[in-house]
Amino acid sequence: MLAAVDAFFLPAVPHPSVTTWTFGRGSERVEVRLPHLSWPLLERQLRALREAQAKVATRPVRALVAAIDAVAQRFLDPTDPLRQLAERVLPPVTGYSPPMIRATLDRMAADWRAERLEALLVAELGDPTLLDTFRPYAGGATHAVGPRLVVQIFSGNVPGVAVTALVRALLVKAASLGKTASGEPILPALFARALAEHDPELGAAVAVLHWPGGAEELENRVLQAADAVVVYGGDEAVAALRARTPPHIPFVAYGHRLSCAVVTREAAAEPAVVAAAARDVATFDQQGCVSPHVVYVEEGGAVSPAAWAAQLADALATLEVELPRGVLSPGETAAIRQIRAEAEFAQLAGTGVALYASPHSTAWTVIFEPDPSFVPSCLNRVVRVKPLARLEDLPELLRPVARWLQTIGYAGPRERFEPLAPRLARSGACRLAPLGFMAWPPPTWHHDGQPPLRVLLRWCDWEEP
């Protein structure tokens, strides 16, 4: 068994009392230490974060990018002890399979490299030095200023998202106190500790810890100490935290989202499209907000929607060898069995439903349903394929889930999507991505329709006489 791993980083409280959690079994067993902090100790850490941010604010943004890049390179290097530790610990803690963790680390850490962070800064600001000083603007000058302290509440469904949140805050020269989810307390702590090893001054501006749900008094004090709050989670969790955050504090929410995909009649016969859709379903075991719940296949092509569903099942079966699904809880397994039973009953009743399921396991499930209505998945590689009479019908079908709509994956001729794309945007979609790329939005994307850096900034204008 691996030595216990600290799932926290508290530079101002180096030796807190800890609680040990155990994940996995046998040789895969991992012990994880989580801190137990009183308010006075946490208050000390908050003060230290503000003091560290005052130093970070004077540094050029290019220097911050270089420090983050150095840590990203370590996560990308399979021979680096940091990468090896992440590969060893994350599967038993998160439940994802080792191949999924390796793929996630490769793709996520690549987005923390300097070239991609600089592209994000340019995309949102034009001139990244706006974060360093006043720059010419409309006959005068302006300066972009980030919050001193961001409190970030993370969800645990997709490893790496919490690190991206910490990186975004650092790019606007904000200190972060990150509260991790019980399902993934590891990677942000590893990142913060590695950052401090490389650049102690910058690392002092990041603290990562977990506290149990229901600790409202402690959480309320933390929220009141923030200059901005960023929350990842379900709608109920977001609403509860928003209600407890003082109204003068900016609140950024990344809440519950749903995604789907659409295949035109021209693309339905392409094997590469089926393989791409399978990979989008399988990545993160469908836990991401960018993961498709439903794939709509347009009628009238060489391959019917029903036949396409069978092909998707074959592709998921093949992909299970390369990218196995992770371990499920009993509740998740029961949900899949329930959906399969309902589909099997509908199939026997002659409704046109067809069920394709992995034999002797719940590894993947494809359900063809003639009814085109959007139906959310229970996740974990359970996907519905539905017929689409005309591509132009898609916005209306998605209207009931418009408020939660995020990514729409697509396959087909661009000229057919050009008149449709504005309608999909008005229908609530935040992103249109080619099939095969749904799971990996670029750093420059407007996350849930918002520019992730600018949403944290305020501006100071300097007017000339």
C-alpha distance (Angstrom), angle and dihedral (degrees) to the residues before:
residue distance angle dihedral
M1 . . .
L2 3.80 . .
A3 3.79 117.8 .
A4 3.80 113.5 -95.9
V5 3.80 113.9 -78.6
D6 3.80 123.6 -141.3
A7 3.80 108.3 -124.6
F8 3.78 92.5 -165.9
F9 3.77 141.5 60.2
L10 3.79 118.0 -154.5
P11 3.81 109.6 163.7
A12 3.81 93.2 -175.8
V13 3.83 93.8 45.8
P14 3.81 103.3 44.0
H15 3.81 98.7 169.0
P16 3.81 111.2 34.0
S17 3.78 123.3 163.6
V18 3.78 109.1 -94.3
T19 3.78 143.4 -153.4
T20 3.81 118.6 -145.8
W21 3.79 122.3 -137.6
T22 3.80 123.4 -169.8
F23 3.81 123.8 -143.5
G24 3.80 129.3 -176.4
R25 3.76 131.4 7.0
G26 3.78 139.2 -95.8
S27 3.79 114.6 -14.1
E28 3.82 89.2 -5.0
R29 3.79 92.8 58.7
V30 3.80 115.6 125.8
E31 3.79 129.5 -174.6
V32 3.78 116.2 -148.6
R33 3.79 124.9 -165.2
L34 3.79 119.0 -145.0
P35 3.82 124.0 -173.9
H36 3.75 127.0 -112.6
L37 3.80 107.2 -150.8
S38 3.77 132.6 -176.3
W39 3.78 118.2 -147.0
P40 3.83 94.2 -103.3
L41 3.80 90.8 57.2
L42 3.78 92.8 45.1
E43 3.81 90.0 47.4
R44 3.81 88.3 54.1
Q45 3.79 89.7 53.7
L46 3.81 92.0 48.9
R47 3.80 91.1 52.4
A48 3.80 90.3 49.3
L49 3.80 90.9 51.2
R50 3.79 90.9 54.8
E51 3.79 91.1 48.6
A52 3.81 90.7 49.8
Q53 3.80 91.8 48.5
A54 3.79 91.2 56.0
K55 3.82 88.0 62.4
V56 3.80 94.5 42.5
A57 3.81 90.6 52.6
T58 3.81 90.6 64.8
R59 3.80 94.8 53.9
P60 3.81 123.4 92.3
V61 3.77 113.7 -103.4
R62 3.82 90.1 -125.4
A63 3.81 89.2 63.8
L64 3.81 90.4 53.3
V65 3.80 90.9 50.2
A66 3.81 90.4 51.2
A67 3.81 92.0 52.8
I68 3.81 92.8 49.2
D69 3.80 89.4 46.9
A70 3.80 90.8 55.4
V71 3.80 90.8 56.5
A72 3.81 92.0 44.6
Q73 3.80 89.7 55.5
R74 3.80 89.6 55.7
F75 3.80 91.6 53.2
L76 3.83 89.1 50.5
D77 3.80 95.0 50.3
P78 3.83 110.8 88.5
T79 3.81 90.3 -159.7
D80 3.82 94.5 54.4
P81 3.84 114.6 103.3
L82 3.81 89.5 -134.1
R83 3.79 92.3 57.9
Q84 3.79 91.5 43.1
L85 3.80 91.7 52.0
A86 3.80 91.4 50.0
E87 3.81 91.1 50.0
R88 3.81 91.0 49.3
V89 3.79 99.0 45.6
L90 3.80 105.6 34.4
P91 3.85 99.7 64.8
P92 3.83 96.9 58.8
V93 3.81 92.4 38.3
T94 3.81 98.1 47.4
G95 3.80 100.0 28.0
Y96 3.80 91.8 -126.8
S97 3.80 117.8 133.0
P98 3.83 118.2 -104.6
P99 3.84 92.7 -110.2
M100 3.81 89.7 53.0
I101 3.80 91.2 50.4
R102 3.80 91.4 49.4
A103 3.80 91.6 50.1
T104 3.80 91.3 47.0
L105 3.80 93.7 50.1
D106 3.80 91.2 48.1
R107 3.79 95.0 50.8
M108 3.80 98.8 36.9
A109 3.81 96.4 46.0
A110 3.80 90.5 48.4
D111 3.81 87.0 62.5
W112 3.82 90.0 55.9
R113 3.81 92.2 59.1
A114 3.80 118.9 113.4
E115 3.80 97.0 -110.4
R116 3.79 93.3 56.2
L117 3.80 94.8 42.3
E118 3.78 90.2 50.8
A119 3.81 88.9 50.5
L120 3.80 89.1 53.2
L121 3.80 92.0 50.2
V122 3.79 92.3 49.0
A123 3.81 92.6 45.6
E124 3.79 92.7 53.8
L125 3.79 102.4 32.5
G126 3.78 107.7 19.5
D127 3.78 88.8 -145.9
P128 3.83 112.5 43.0
T129 3.81 91.1 -162.3
L130 3.80 86.6 75.1
L131 3.80 82.3 86.2
D132 3.82 90.2 57.2
T133 3.78 103.7 44.7
F134 3.80 146.4 -24.6
R135 3.78 115.3 -55.3
P136 3.81 130.6 -171.9
Y137 3.79 114.3 -76.2
A138 3.84 132.1 165.1
G139 3.78 95.6 -26.1
G140 3.80 93.2 -41.9
A141 3.79 133.0 44.3
T142 3.79 139.4 -88.7
H143 3.81 137.9 -161.6
A144 3.82 129.0 -157.3
V145 3.81 113.4 -137.1
G146 3.78 126.1 -169.5
P147 3.82 125.8 -152.4
R148 3.77 117.9 -86.9
L149 3.81 94.7 -130.0
V150 3.81 128.1 19.5
V151 3.79 118.7 -168.3
Q152 3.79 107.7 -153.1
I153 3.81 124.0 -165.6
F154 3.79 110.7 -162.5
S155 3.79 133.6 -158.5
G156 3.78 120.2 -142.6
N157 3.79 105.4 -139.1
V158 3.83 98.4 100.2
P159 3.82 122.2 33.5
G160 3.78 113.9 -133.0
V161 3.80 98.9 30.3
A162 3.81 90.8 96.9
V163 3.80 91.0 53.0
T164 3.80 90.4 50.8
A165 3.81 87.9 53.1
L166 3.81 91.0 52.5
V167 3.81 90.2 48.1
R168 3.81 92.1 51.8
A169 3.78 91.0 52.9
L170 3.80 91.9 48.7
L171 3.80 90.9 51.4
V172 3.82 89.9 60.3
K173 3.83 89.2 45.1
A174 3.80 95.0 -110.0
A175 3.78 125.7 143.3
S176 3.80 115.5 -127.8
L177 3.76 135.6 -147.1
G178 3.80 103.9 -167.6
K179 3.79 122.6 -164.0
T180 3.79 109.0 -157.0
A181 3.78 127.4 -147.8
S182 3.79 119.8 -113.3
G183 3.81 89.1 -119.4
E184 3.82 94.2 59.2
P185 3.80 116.0 16.9
I186 3.81 95.9 141.8
L187 3.81 116.2 70.4
P188 3.83 99.3 53.7
A189 3.81 89.8 49.5
L190 3.81 91.2 50.1
F191 3.80 90.2 49.5
A192 3.81 94.0 48.5
R193 3.79 93.0 48.7
A194 3.81 92.6 47.7
L195 3.80 90.5 48.8
A196 3.81 90.6 53.1
E197 3.79 90.7 49.2
H198 3.79 90.7 54.1
D199 3.81 98.6 36.9
P200 3.84 113.3 12.5
E201 3.79 93.8 -173.6
L202 3.80 93.2 54.6
G203 3.80 93.0 39.0
A204 3.80 89.8 56.9
A205 3.83 87.2 66.0
V206 3.82 92.8 64.6
A207 3.80 128.2 69.6
V208 3.79 124.5 174.8
L209 3.78 127.9 -171.4
H210 3.77 145.1 138.4
W211 3.76 128.3 -124.9
P212 3.79 124.6 -177.9
G213 3.76 123.5 -98.2
G214 3.77 113.8 -98.2
A215 3.82 94.5 40.4
E216 3.78 88.7 122.6
E217 3.80 98.4 154.4
L218 3.80 91.8 55.0
E219 3.79 92.4 41.8
N220 3.80 92.8 49.0
R221 3.80 91.0 54.7
V222 3.80 90.6 49.7
L223 3.80 91.9 49.8
Q224 3.79 90.9 49.5
A225 3.80 90.4 52.5
A226 3.82 93.4 55.3
D227 3.78 129.0 101.0
A228 3.81 88.8 -159.5
V229 3.80 134.8 6.1
V230 3.81 125.5 -147.2
V231 3.81 118.1 -170.6
Y232 3.80 131.5 -171.3
G233 3.79 116.1 -170.2
G234 3.77 150.0 78.2
D235 3.77 123.2 -38.4
E236 3.80 94.4 -100.2
A237 3.80 93.8 50.7
V238 3.80 91.6 46.6
A239 3.80 92.4 49.3
A240 3.81 92.7 48.7
L241 3.80 93.0 50.4
R242 3.79 92.6 44.2
A243 3.82 90.1 53.5
R244 3.81 90.9 52.4
T245 3.80 96.2 45.3
P246 3.82 113.6 93.8
P247 3.82 108.9 -105.5
H248 3.81 94.6 -121.6
I249 3.83 92.3 60.3
P250 3.83 115.7 89.5
F251 3.79 110.4 -115.2
V252 3.82 122.0 -158.6
A253 3.80 116.5 -170.4
Y254 3.79 129.5 -165.7
G255 3.77 99.3 -174.9
H256 3.79 139.3 166.3
R257 3.80 113.8 -32.4
L258 3.81 138.0 177.9
S259 3.79 129.8 -154.1
C260 3.79 136.3 -170.2
A261 3.79 140.7 175.9
V262 3.79 136.6 -131.6
V263 3.81 130.1 -154.7
T264 3.80 119.7 -165.5
R265 3.78 122.1 -137.6
E266 3.83 89.7 -106.3
A267 3.83 92.8 56.1
A268 3.80 98.6 41.2
A269 3.81 92.8 88.1
E270 3.81 95.1 53.1
P271 3.84 113.1 103.8
A272 3.81 90.7 -155.4
V273 3.79 90.1 60.9
V274 3.80 92.1 54.6
A275 3.81 90.8 48.8
A276 3.81 91.2 48.7
A277 3.80 92.2 50.9
A278 3.81 90.9 49.6
R279 3.80 90.9 52.7
D280 3.80 91.7 50.3
V281 3.81 90.0 51.8
A282 3.79 93.7 46.0
T283 3.80 99.3 45.3
F284 3.82 110.7 100.9
D285 3.82 84.9 1.8
Q286 3.80 85.3 -84.2
Q287 3.84 90.9 -63.5
G288 3.80 95.3 122.9
C289 3.78 124.4 97.1
V290 3.81 84.4 -125.5
S291 3.83 93.5 56.4
P292 3.83 116.6 109.6
H293 3.79 117.7 -115.6
V294 3.81 94.2 -178.1
V295 3.80 133.6 23.9
Y296 3.81 114.7 -154.3
V297 3.80 114.7 -154.7
E298 3.79 117.9 -164.9
E299 3.78 116.8 -125.6
G300 3.79 123.9 -125.8
G301 3.80 99.4 54.9
A302 3.78 132.6 115.5
V303 3.83 88.9 -93.4
S304 3.80 118.8 48.6
P305 3.82 120.7 -136.1
A306 3.81 89.8 -111.3
A307 3.81 92.5 52.6
W308 3.81 90.2 44.6
A309 3.82 89.6 56.8
A310 3.81 89.8 57.6
Q311 3.81 89.8 50.7
L312 3.82 90.8 50.5
A313 3.80 89.3 53.2
D314 3.81 90.1 53.3
A315 3.81 90.5 49.4
L316 3.81 92.3 50.5
A317 3.80 90.1 49.4
T318 3.81 90.2 53.0
L319 3.80 92.6 45.9
E320 3.80 91.7 51.5
V321 3.80 88.1 71.9
E322 3.81 93.7 54.0
L323 3.79 98.9 33.3
P324 3.81 109.6 22.8
R325 3.75 120.3 -160.5
G326 3.79 115.5 -110.0
V327 3.78 132.9 -115.1
L328 3.81 117.0 -67.0
S329 3.76 132.1 -150.5
P330 3.82 117.7 -116.9
G331 3.80 89.1 -105.9
E332 3.80 92.7 53.8
T333 3.79 91.3 48.7
A334 3.80 91.1 49.1
A335 3.81 91.2 51.3
I336 3.81 91.5 54.7
R337 3.80 92.1 48.2
Q338 3.80 90.5 49.8
I339 3.82 92.5 52.1
R340 3.79 91.2 46.1
A341 3.81 91.0 51.0
E342 3.80 91.3 51.1
A343 3.81 91.7 48.6
E344 3.81 92.2 47.1
F345 3.80 90.8 51.4
A346 3.82 90.9 49.8
Q347 3.81 90.1 48.2
L348 3.82 92.1 52.1
A349 3.79 89.5 48.2
G350 3.81 90.3 61.2
T351 3.80 96.6 -117.1
G352 3.80 93.8 139.2
V353 3.80 93.2 -103.6
A354 3.81 115.6 138.3
L355 3.79 124.1 -164.1
Y356 3.79 123.7 -154.9
A357 3.80 114.6 -178.1
S358 3.76 137.5 169.2
P359 3.81 108.8 -101.1
H360 3.81 118.2 -113.9
S361 3.82 92.5 0.7
T362 3.81 144.4 52.9
A363 3.83 92.7 -120.8
W364 3.82 95.0 126.5
T365 3.78 138.7 -3.6
V366 3.81 130.5 -168.8
I367 3.81 120.3 -171.9
F368 3.79 122.4 -171.6
E369 3.80 111.4 -155.3
P370 3.82 124.8 -179.3
D371 3.81 90.7 -150.0
P372 3.84 105.5 89.8
S373 3.81 95.1 -155.6
F374 3.81 114.0 125.6
V375 3.81 111.9 -106.0
P376 3.82 120.0 -175.5
S377 3.78 116.6 -125.7
C378 3.79 127.2 -125.1
L379 3.84 82.7 -130.2
N380 3.81 128.0 -136.6
R381 3.80 93.0 108.9
V382 3.79 98.5 -45.0
V383 3.81 107.7 137.7
R384 3.78 134.4 169.7
V385 3.79 123.9 -144.1
K386 3.80 114.9 -153.8
P387 3.80 133.8 -178.0
L388 3.79 120.9 -112.1
A389 3.79 114.4 -157.4
R390 3.81 92.7 -160.5
L391 3.80 130.1 4.5
E392 3.79 88.3 -128.5
D393 3.84 90.2 64.4
L394 3.81 93.6 67.8
P395 3.85 99.8 89.4
E396 3.78 91.8 54.5
L397 3.81 92.3 48.4
L398 3.80 89.8 53.1
R399 3.79 95.3 47.9
P400 3.86 94.6 97.0
V401 3.82 90.8 58.7
A402 3.81 97.2 36.1
R403 3.81 95.2 119.1
W404 3.82 91.4 56.8
L405 3.80 98.9 36.7
Q406 3.77 116.5 124.6
T407 3.82 123.2 151.6
I408 3.79 126.8 19.7
G409 3.79 113.7 -166.5
Y410 3.78 115.7 -153.0
A411 3.79 141.7 -168.6
G412 3.79 123.8 -175.7
P413 3.79 142.9 68.3
R414 3.80 113.5 -30.9
E415 3.80 92.6 -134.7
R416 3.78 89.9 63.6
F417 3.80 92.3 53.7
E418 3.80 97.6 44.4
P419 3.84 95.5 80.8
L420 3.82 90.9 37.8
A421 3.80 98.9 50.0
P422 3.84 97.1 74.8
R423 3.80 89.7 50.0
L424 3.79 91.0 51.4
A425 3.80 90.0 50.1
R426 3.80 90.6 51.3
S427 3.81 88.3 47.5
G428 3.81 90.0 63.5
A429 3.82 104.8 -90.5
C430 3.80 114.4 145.3
R431 3.80 96.9 -169.6
L432 3.80 140.6 19.3
A433 3.81 112.2 -157.3
P434 3.81 134.1 174.6
L435 3.78 113.6 -105.0
G436 3.78 108.7 -92.5
F437 3.82 92.1 37.7
M438 3.80 101.3 63.3
A439 3.81 93.9 102.0
W440 3.79 95.8 52.2
P441 3.80 114.0 54.6
P442 3.81 112.3 -177.9
P443 3.83 118.7 -107.2
T444 3.81 87.9 -107.8
W445 3.80 95.1 62.1
H446 3.78 121.9 119.5
H447 3.80 97.6 -112.7
D448 3.80 107.2 -135.5
G449 3.80 86.4 -14.6
Q450 3.82 94.9 -53.7
P451 3.82 130.2 106.8
P452 3.82 99.1 -117.1
L453 3.82 96.5 -145.9
R454 3.79 100.9 38.1
V455 3.79 91.2 50.0
L456 3.82 87.0 65.4
L457 3.79 96.2 47.2
R458 3.76 137.3 89.6
W459 3.78 123.3 -166.7
C460 3.78 133.1 -132.8
D461 3.82 116.3 -159.2
W462 3.80 122.9 -155.6
E463 3.78 110.1 -155.3
E464 3.77 122.9 -157.2
P465 3.83 121.2 -135.0
